[in-house]
């Protein structure tokens, strides 16, 4: 497994985190040290909010609750009085508390300092905090690509927000189809060789856009793919939403910013524990990243709300400090994740699917915090296990397919293993093994461009009349949110049946559907 010591990398300037030969260095293990820089214990933005809240203000500004729980008792009951007290507007949350000027030219604001600390922690050259999630980060990244050209090489199993972004800015995608485990129902990543082939066939592409790790935790060879992209004189963009914790502990995989990626989207709330909808955009090192910086800065500004939540921004500051300075929490969480795996390996009904993930041709390692449990032969489908754990035991797993149950352990959140294990063992076992439908249908045939279909006049037709028609929507079974059909593709019977089955399942839904039951589909008129 690729590993990195957070303390070692944090002790040096951020520029030192990436060497001149990232491919060669990607296999090295950093020495482990107990030293953590003192400034990584700071939370400058969160502290600035708390300091502001300590004053006796008469609030005559937004938000409308004006920090008084009596003005919004329902909201206060949801988030607490303390949250209301620090819910300051964006401009005021960065006020200079010495001069009380809203803007002080040349001053490093608390938010700027918080972002500098995050960049240092992840080995990035620059970090932006965003409050519209990694989905918003993918919209930023696709807009950046549009400034470079009109074509890109992109992994087919990207999140639906990438497809939406590509559609909105008028890019032409050249897809790289990654490995799909049809048995488990999991889509993984792509290899450097696959990226090389598609780039060579499409020399006008202006960027490479991939996902790593996959939803099931397969980690692609970022260093090798970055080298391929750079050999073709284009930047590498990585949606690292599911790997926001990478690079922050010696037992975790190295993160993309340290491996040569140029622009990285990180969904910090997923594993690191910031508030939902908070995320980061990180810039790598080297000439391609440096060339992107002014453009990324302008695009982030244009996408970020002018009233973004101080609570979400502060949660990113606190979450970074927590995971960097408390490695023992990560150790405990890792131990509980391995405990679950060990019990599954020793169990007669369920099977640890980690070897299946590592057998994927794209996977050079895996995320230890993703636990894939194979339910084939267990007398229950993964989908039914997911539902019954939720309904009967109040245990909510991250994802299920007909063949698997996927758990996500927070990187700083040790698990009550006995509670989960007792609930899993209490699941009923059918005498006859249930049927498991084939999952992840084949990609549909393309009839017209993404943008052409998305912006065309549409009509809504019954599902049985949708087969053979051109989809106007990007339809993605959730979870994991990978589009099964794109605008401009011809709806196949297999895809229609799969999406309808997903919509009917108690633990799934389809993003982009004209109606939740999938009784109708939106097609190009």
C-alpha positions as CSV (number, residue, x, y, z in Angstrom):
1,X,0.0,0.0,0.0
2,X,1.3,3.5,-0.8
3,X,1.7,5.3,2.5
4,X,2.7,8.8,3.7
5,X,3.4,10.2,7.1
6,X,1.4,13.3,7.8
7,X,3.9,14.6,10.3
8,X,6.9,14.3,7.9
9,X,5.2,16.0,5.0
10,X,3.7,18.8,7.2
11,X,7.0,19.6,8.8
12,X,8.4,20.7,5.4
13,X,7.1,23.5,3.1
14,X,4.2,22.3,0.9
15,X,6.4,22.6,-2.3
16,X,8.6,19.8,-0.9
17,X,5.7,17.4,-0.9
18,X,6.1,16.5,-4.6
19,X,9.4,15.6,-6.1
20,X,10.7,15.8,-9.6
21,X,9.8,12.2,-10.3
22,X,6.4,11.5,-8.8
23,X,6.1,8.1,-10.4
24,X,9.3,6.8,-8.9
25,X,8.6,8.3,-5.5
26,X,5.0,7.1,-5.4
27,X,6.2,3.7,-4.2
28,X,8.2,5.0,-1.3
29,X,7.0,4.8,2.3
30,X,7.6,8.0,4.3
31,X,9.2,7.5,7.7
32,X,6.8,7.6,10.7
33,X,7.4,10.4,13.2
34,X,5.3,11.6,16.1
35,X,6.0,15.2,15.4
36,X,3.1,17.3,14.3
37,X,3.7,21.0,13.5
38,X,2.2,23.2,16.2
39,X,0.4,25.4,13.7
40,X,-1.7,22.3,12.6
41,X,-3.4,22.4,16.0
42,X,-4.8,25.9,15.0
43,X,-8.2,26.5,13.6
44,X,-8.0,30.1,12.5
45,X,-11.3,30.5,10.8
46,X,-13.3,28.6,13.4
47,X,-11.6,30.5,16.2
48,X,-12.4,33.8,14.5
49,X,-16.1,32.9,14.4
50,X,-16.1,32.0,18.1
51,X,-14.4,35.3,18.9
52,X,-17.0,37.2,17.0
53,X,-19.8,35.4,18.7
54,X,-18.3,36.4,22.1
55,X,-19.2,40.0,21.6
56,X,-22.6,41.5,22.6
57,X,-23.9,42.4,19.1
58,X,-27.1,44.1,18.1
59,X,-27.5,42.3,14.7
60,X,-29.0,44.3,11.9
61,X,-27.8,42.1,9.1
62,X,-28.4,38.7,7.4
63,X,-29.2,36.0,8.2
64,X,-32.8,36.8,9.2
65,X,-32.7,34.9,12.5
66,X,-30.0,37.4,13.7
67,X,-28.6,34.8,16.2
68,X,-31.7,34.9,18.4
69,X,-33.2,31.4,19.0
70,X,-36.5,33.1,19.8
71,X,-36.6,34.4,16.2
72,X,-36.3,30.9,14.7
73,X,-37.0,28.3,17.4
74,X,-37.4,25.5,14.9
75,X,-34.0,26.2,13.3
76,X,-32.5,26.5,16.8
77,X,-33.9,23.1,17.7
78,X,-32.1,21.6,14.7
79,X,-28.6,23.1,15.1
80,X,-28.5,24.6,18.6
81,X,-28.1,28.1,19.9
82,X,-24.3,28.0,19.5
83,X,-24.6,27.4,15.8
84,X,-27.0,30.4,15.4
85,X,-24.5,32.6,17.2
86,X,-21.7,31.9,14.7
87,X,-23.9,32.0,11.6
88,X,-22.3,35.2,10.3
89,X,-22.4,36.5,6.8
90,X,-19.4,35.8,4.6
91,X,-17.9,39.2,4.5
92,X,-18.2,39.8,8.2
93,X,-16.9,36.4,9.2
94,X,-13.5,37.5,7.9
95,X,-13.6,41.0,9.5
96,X,-10.3,42.2,11.0
97,X,-11.1,42.1,14.7
98,X,-8.3,44.5,15.5
99,X,-9.2,47.3,13.2
100,X,-12.9,46.2,12.6
101,X,-12.5,47.0,8.9
102,X,-14.4,44.6,6.7
103,X,-11.5,44.6,4.2
104,X,-7.9,45.2,5.1
105,X,-5.7,45.2,1.9
106,X,-2.7,42.8,2.3
107,X,-4.1,41.1,5.4
108,X,-4.2,37.3,5.5
109,X,-7.7,36.6,6.7
110,X,-8.6,33.7,9.0
111,X,-10.2,31.9,6.0
112,X,-7.1,32.3,3.9
113,X,-5.0,31.0,6.8
114,X,-7.3,28.0,7.2
115,X,-7.0,27.2,3.6
116,X,-3.2,27.5,3.8
117,X,-3.1,24.9,6.6
118,X,-5.3,22.6,4.6
119,X,-3.0,22.9,1.6
120,X,-0.1,22.0,3.8
121,X,-1.9,19.0,5.3
122,X,-2.7,17.5,2.0
123,X,0.5,18.4,0.2
124,X,-1.3,20.7,-2.2
125,X,0.1,24.0,-3.6
126,X,-3.3,25.7,-2.9
127,X,-6.7,24.8,-1.4
128,X,-10.1,26.4,-1.8
129,X,-12.9,25.7,0.7
130,X,-16.2,25.2,-1.1
131,X,-19.7,24.9,0.4
132,X,-21.7,23.3,-2.5
133,X,-20.1,19.9,-2.1
134,X,-17.8,17.9,-4.4
135,X,-20.6,18.1,-6.9
136,X,-20.0,21.8,-7.0
137,X,-16.3,21.1,-7.2
138,X,-16.8,18.9,-10.3
139,X,-18.7,21.8,-11.9
140,X,-15.8,24.1,-11.2
141,X,-13.3,21.5,-12.6
142,X,-15.3,21.0,-15.8
143,X,-15.6,24.7,-16.3
144,X,-11.9,25.0,-16.0
145,X,-11.5,22.3,-18.7
146,X,-13.7,24.3,-21.0
147,X,-11.2,27.2,-20.9
148,X,-8.5,24.8,-22.1
149,X,-10.4,23.3,-25.1
150,X,-13.7,21.6,-26.1
151,X,-12.7,18.0,-25.7
152,X,-11.4,15.8,-22.8
153,X,-10.7,12.3,-21.9
154,X,-12.9,11.2,-19.1
155,X,-13.6,8.0,-17.1
156,X,-17.1,6.7,-18.0
157,X,-17.9,5.9,-14.4
158,X,-17.5,9.5,-13.1
159,X,-20.1,11.0,-10.8
160,X,-23.2,12.4,-12.4
161,X,-22.1,15.9,-11.5
162,X,-19.1,15.6,-13.8
163,X,-21.5,14.6,-16.7
164,X,-23.7,17.6,-15.8
165,X,-20.8,19.9,-15.8
166,X,-19.5,18.6,-19.2
167,X,-23.0,19.1,-20.6
168,X,-23.5,22.6,-19.3
169,X,-20.2,23.9,-20.7
170,X,-20.4,22.1,-24.0
171,X,-17.5,19.7,-23.8
172,X,-17.1,16.7,-26.0
173,X,-16.1,13.7,-23.8
174,X,-14.0,10.8,-25.0
175,X,-14.8,8.0,-22.5
176,X,-12.4,5.6,-20.9
177,X,-14.3,2.6,-19.7
178,X,-12.9,1.2,-16.5
179,X,-13.2,-2.2,-14.9
180,X,-16.6,-3.3,-13.9
181,X,-17.2,-6.2,-11.4
182,X,-20.6,-7.4,-12.6
183,X,-20.7,-10.0,-9.9
184,X,-20.4,-7.5,-7.0
185,X,-22.1,-4.7,-9.0
186,X,-19.2,-2.3,-8.6
187,X,-17.5,0.0,-11.1
188,X,-13.8,0.6,-10.4
189,X,-11.2,2.7,-12.1
190,X,-9.0,3.0,-15.2
191,X,-5.4,2.2,-16.0
192,X,-2.6,4.3,-17.4
193,X,-2.6,2.1,-20.5
194,X,-6.3,2.8,-21.1
195,X,-5.8,6.5,-20.7
196,X,-2.9,6.4,-23.1
197,X,-5.0,4.6,-25.8
198,X,-7.8,7.1,-25.6
199,X,-5.6,10.2,-25.5
200,X,-3.6,8.9,-28.5
201,X,-6.9,8.4,-30.4
202,X,-8.1,11.9,-29.5
203,X,-5.1,14.2,-29.7
204,X,-7.3,17.4,-29.4
205,X,-8.3,16.5,-25.8
206,X,-7.4,19.2,-23.4
207,X,-7.4,17.3,-20.1
208,X,-7.8,13.9,-18.5
209,X,-10.5,13.5,-15.8
210,X,-10.7,10.4,-13.6
211,X,-12.1,9.1,-10.4
212,X,-10.0,7.5,-7.6
213,X,-10.7,5.8,-5.3
214,X,-13.9,4.2,-6.6
215,X,-17.0,3.9,-4.5
216,X,-15.9,0.4,-3.5
217,X,-12.4,1.7,-2.6
218,X,-10.2,0.7,-5.5
219,X,-7.3,3.1,-5.8
220,X,-5.9,3.8,-9.3
221,X,-2.3,4.4,-10.2
222,X,-2.5,8.2,-10.1
223,X,1.2,8.7,-10.6
224,X,1.3,6.7,-13.8
225,X,-1.8,8.3,-15.2
226,X,-0.5,11.7,-14.4
227,X,2.7,10.9,-16.3
228,X,0.6,9.8,-19.3
229,X,-1.4,13.0,-19.2
230,X,1.6,15.2,-18.9
231,X,3.4,13.3,-21.8
232,X,0.4,14.4,-23.9
233,X,0.8,18.0,-22.6
234,X,-2.5,18.0,-20.7
235,X,-3.4,18.2,-17.0
236,X,-4.8,15.4,-14.9
237,X,-8.0,16.2,-12.9
238,X,-8.9,13.7,-10.2
239,X,-12.3,13.4,-8.4
240,X,-11.0,12.2,-5.1
241,X,-14.3,12.6,-3.3
242,X,-14.1,9.2,-1.6
243,X,-10.4,9.7,-0.7
244,X,-10.5,12.9,1.3
245,X,-8.7,11.1,4.1
246,X,-5.8,9.8,1.9
247,X,-2.3,11.1,2.7
248,X,-3.1,12.0,6.3
249,X,-1.9,8.9,8.1
250,X,0.9,6.4,7.4
251,X,-1.5,3.5,7.0
252,X,-3.6,5.2,4.4
253,X,-3.0,5.5,0.6
254,X,-1.1,8.5,-0.7
255,X,-3.4,11.3,-2.0
256,X,-3.6,12.5,-5.6
257,X,-2.0,15.9,-4.9
258,X,1.2,14.2,-3.8
259,X,1.2,11.9,-6.8
260,X,1.2,14.3,-9.7
261,X,-2.4,15.2,-10.2
262,X,-3.0,18.8,-11.1
263,X,-6.5,19.6,-9.9
264,X,-8.3,17.5,-7.2
265,X,-11.9,17.6,-6.0
266,X,-12.1,16.4,-2.4
267,X,-15.4,15.6,-0.6
268,X,-14.1,16.3,2.9
269,X,-17.3,15.5,4.7
270,X,-17.4,11.9,3.4
271,X,-14.6,10.5,5.5
272,X,-12.9,13.3,7.4
273,X,-16.0,14.5,9.1
274,X,-16.7,18.1,8.2
275,X,-20.4,19.1,7.8
276,X,-22.3,17.7,4.9
277,X,-21.9,19.8,1.7
278,X,-18.5,21.1,2.7
279,X,-15.6,20.2,0.4
280,X,-12.3,21.3,-0.9
281,X,-10.6,21.9,-4.3
282,X,-6.9,21.3,-4.2
283,X,-4.2,22.3,-6.7
284,X,-1.2,20.0,-7.3
285,X,2.4,21.0,-8.1
286,X,4.3,21.6,-11.3
287,X,3.7,23.6,-14.5
288,X,0.3,22.3,-15.3
289,X,-1.1,23.1,-11.9
290,X,0.6,26.5,-11.8
291,X,-1.0,27.4,-15.2
292,X,-4.4,26.4,-13.8
293,X,-4.3,28.4,-10.6
294,X,-5.6,31.9,-11.7
295,X,-8.3,30.2,-13.8
296,X,-9.4,27.9,-10.9
297,X,-9.5,30.9,-8.6
298,X,-11.8,32.8,-10.9
299,X,-14.1,29.9,-11.5
300,X,-14.4,29.0,-7.8
301,X,-15.4,32.6,-7.2
302,X,-18.0,32.4,-9.9
303,X,-19.5,29.2,-8.6
304,X,-19.3,29.8,-4.8
305,X,-22.2,31.5,-3.2
306,X,-21.6,35.1,-2.0
307,X,-23.5,34.0,1.1
308,X,-21.7,30.7,1.7
309,X,-22.1,29.2,5.1
310,X,-19.6,30.2,7.8
311,X,-20.6,27.0,9.6
312,X,-19.6,24.8,6.7
313,X,-16.3,26.7,6.2
314,X,-15.5,26.4,9.9
315,X,-16.3,22.7,9.9
316,X,-13.6,22.2,7.2
317,X,-11.1,24.0,9.4
318,X,-11.9,21.9,12.4
319,X,-12.1,18.6,10.5
320,X,-8.6,19.2,9.1
321,X,-7.2,19.9,12.5
322,X,-8.9,16.9,14.0
323,X,-7.6,14.3,11.6
324,X,-4.1,15.7,11.3
325,X,-3.5,16.1,15.0
326,X,-5.2,13.0,16.3
327,X,-3.7,10.0,14.6
328,X,-4.9,7.8,17.4
329,X,-8.4,8.3,16.2
330,X,-7.5,7.1,12.8
331,X,-5.7,4.1,14.3
332,X,-8.8,3.2,16.3
333,X,-11.1,3.5,13.3
334,X,-8.7,1.4,11.3
335,X,-8.7,-1.3,14.0
336,X,-12.5,-1.5,14.1
337,X,-12.7,-1.7,10.3
338,X,-10.2,-4.6,10.3
339,X,-12.1,-6.2,13.1
340,X,-15.2,-6.3,11.0
341,X,-13.2,-7.7,8.0
342,X,-11.7,-10.4,10.2
343,X,-15.1,-11.5,11.4
344,X,-16.4,-11.6,7.9
345,X,-13.5,-13.7,6.7
346,X,-14.2,-16.2,9.5
347,X,-17.9,-16.3,8.9
348,X,-19.7,-19.2,7.2
349,X,-22.4,-17.0,5.5
350,X,-20.7,-13.8,4.4
351,X,-17.4,-13.2,2.5
352,X,-14.9,-10.4,2.5
353,X,-14.8,-9.0,-1.0
354,X,-11.6,-7.0,-0.6
355,X,-9.6,-9.6,-2.7
356,X,-12.1,-9.0,-5.6
357,X,-11.5,-5.3,-5.4
358,X,-7.7,-5.7,-5.4
359,X,-7.9,-8.1,-8.3
360,X,-9.3,-5.3,-10.5
361,X,-6.7,-4.4,-13.1
362,X,-6.8,-0.7,-12.2
363,X,-6.4,-1.2,-8.4
364,X,-2.9,-0.8,-7.0
365,X,-4.3,-0.7,-3.4
366,X,-7.6,-0.1,-1.6
367,X,-9.2,2.2,0.9
368,X,-9.1,0.3,4.3
369,X,-12.2,2.2,5.5
370,X,-14.4,0.7,2.8
371,X,-15.7,-2.7,3.8
372,X,-17.3,-4.7,1.0
373,X,-19.3,-7.8,2.2
374,X,-20.2,-10.3,-0.4
375,X,-23.7,-11.7,0.3
376,X,-23.8,-14.3,-2.5
377,X,-24.5,-17.6,-0.8
378,X,-25.7,-15.9,2.4
379,X,-29.4,-16.6,1.8
380,X,-30.1,-12.8,1.5
381,X,-29.4,-10.2,-1.1
382,X,-27.2,-7.2,-0.3
383,X,-30.2,-5.0,-1.1
384,X,-32.4,-6.8,1.4
385,X,-29.7,-6.9,4.0
386,X,-29.3,-3.1,3.6
387,X,-33.0,-2.6,4.1
388,X,-33.5,-4.9,7.0
389,X,-30.5,-3.6,8.9
390,X,-32.0,-0.1,8.5
391,X,-35.6,-1.1,9.3
392,X,-35.0,-3.7,12.1
393,X,-31.7,-2.7,13.7
394,X,-31.3,1.0,12.9
395,X,-28.0,0.2,11.2
396,X,-27.5,2.2,8.1
397,X,-24.9,1.0,5.6
398,X,-23.4,3.2,2.9
399,X,-24.5,1.1,-0.2
400,X,-25.9,-2.2,-1.4
401,X,-26.1,-4.1,-4.6
402,X,-27.9,-7.4,-5.1
403,X,-24.6,-9.1,-4.3
404,X,-22.9,-6.9,-1.8
405,X,-23.2,-4.7,1.3
406,X,-20.8,-1.8,1.5
407,X,-19.8,-0.1,4.8
408,X,-18.0,3.2,5.2
409,X,-16.1,3.7,8.4
410,X,-15.3,7.4,9.0
411,X,-11.6,8.0,9.2
412,X,-11.9,9.5,12.7
413,X,-14.9,7.4,13.8
414,X,-14.3,4.0,15.4
415,X,-17.2,1.6,15.1
416,X,-19.2,-0.3,17.7
417,X,-18.3,-3.6,16.0
418,X,-20.4,-5.8,18.2
419,X,-23.5,-3.9,17.5
420,X,-23.0,-4.2,13.7
421,X,-22.0,-7.8,13.9
422,X,-24.9,-8.8,16.0
423,X,-27.3,-7.1,13.6
424,X,-25.7,-8.7,10.6
425,X,-25.9,-12.2,12.2
426,X,-29.5,-11.6,13.0
427,X,-30.5,-11.2,9.4
428,X,-32.7,-14.0,8.1
429,X,-31.3,-16.7,5.9
430,X,-33.5,-18.1,3.1
431,X,-33.5,-21.8,2.6
432,X,-33.2,-21.2,-1.2
433,X,-30.6,-18.7,-2.3
434,X,-32.5,-15.7,-3.7
435,X,-32.1,-14.7,-7.3
436,X,-29.8,-11.8,-7.9
437,X,-30.4,-9.8,-11.1
438,X,-27.5,-8.8,-13.2
439,X,-26.3,-5.4,-12.1
440,X,-24.6,-2.5,-13.9
441,X,-26.0,-2.9,-17.4
442,X,-23.9,-2.3,-20.4
443,X,-23.5,1.3,-21.7
444,X,-26.1,2.5,-24.2
445,X,-25.4,3.4,-27.8
446,X,-24.9,7.1,-28.5
447,X,-27.2,8.8,-31.0
448,X,-26.4,12.5,-30.5
449,X,-24.2,14.8,-28.4
450,X,-24.7,15.4,-24.7
451,X,-25.5,19.1,-25.0
452,X,-27.6,18.6,-28.1
453,X,-29.8,16.1,-26.3
454,X,-29.9,17.9,-23.0
455,X,-31.1,21.2,-24.6
456,X,-33.5,19.6,-27.1
457,X,-37.3,19.7,-26.8
458,X,-38.4,16.7,-24.7
459,X,-41.4,14.6,-24.2
460,X,-42.3,12.2,-21.3
461,X,-43.3,8.7,-22.4
462,X,-44.3,5.5,-20.5
463,X,-41.3,3.3,-19.7
464,X,-42.3,0.6,-22.2
465,X,-42.3,3.2,-24.9
466,X,-38.9,4.6,-23.8
467,X,-36.8,1.7,-25.1
468,X,-35.2,2.7,-28.3
469,X,-35.7,6.4,-27.7
470,X,-32.9,9.0,-27.0
471,X,-32.6,9.9,-23.4
472,X,-32.8,13.6,-22.6
473,X,-31.5,13.0,-19.0
474,X,-28.5,11.7,-17.2
475,X,-30.0,8.9,-15.1
476,X,-27.9,7.6,-12.3
477,X,-28.8,4.8,-9.9
478,X,-28.1,6.0,-6.3
479,X,-26.0,5.0,-4.7
480,X,-23.3,5.2,-6.2
481,X,-24.4,8.0,-8.5
482,X,-22.6,6.8,-11.7
483,X,-24.8,7.6,-14.7
484,X,-26.2,4.5,-16.3
485,X,-27.5,6.4,-19.3
486,X,-26.4,9.9,-20.6
487,X,-28.2,12.5,-22.6
488,X,-28.0,11.5,-26.2
489,X,-27.8,7.8,-25.6
490,X,-30.5,5.3,-26.7
491,X,-32.3,3.8,-23.8
492,X,-31.9,0.0,-23.9
493,X,-34.4,-2.5,-22.4
494,X,-31.6,-3.6,-20.0
495,X,-31.0,-0.1,-18.7
496,X,-34.7,0.7,-18.4
497,X,-35.3,-2.5,-16.4
498,X,-32.3,-1.9,-14.2
499,X,-33.3,1.7,-13.4
500,X,-36.9,0.7,-12.6
501,X,-35.7,-2.1,-10.3
502,X,-33.4,0.4,-8.6
503,X,-36.3,2.9,-8.2
504,X,-38.5,0.1,-6.7
505,X,-35.8,-1.0,-4.2
506,X,-36.3,0.3,-0.6
507,X,-32.7,1.6,-0.4
508,X,-32.2,3.2,-3.8
509,X,-33.4,5.9,-6.1
510,X,-32.5,7.3,-9.6
511,X,-31.1,10.8,-9.9
512,X,-32.5,12.7,-12.8
513,X,-35.6,10.6,-13.3
514,X,-38.8,12.2,-14.5
515,X,-40.7,10.5,-11.7
516,X,-39.4,8.4,-8.7
517,X,-41.1,5.2,-9.8
518,X,-39.6,5.3,-13.2
519,X,-43.0,4.8,-14.8
520,X,-42.1,7.4,-17.3
521,X,-38.9,8.6,-19.0
522,X,-37.9,12.0,-20.5
523,X,-36.8,11.5,-24.1
524,X,-35.8,13.8,-26.9
525,X,-38.9,14.8,-28.8
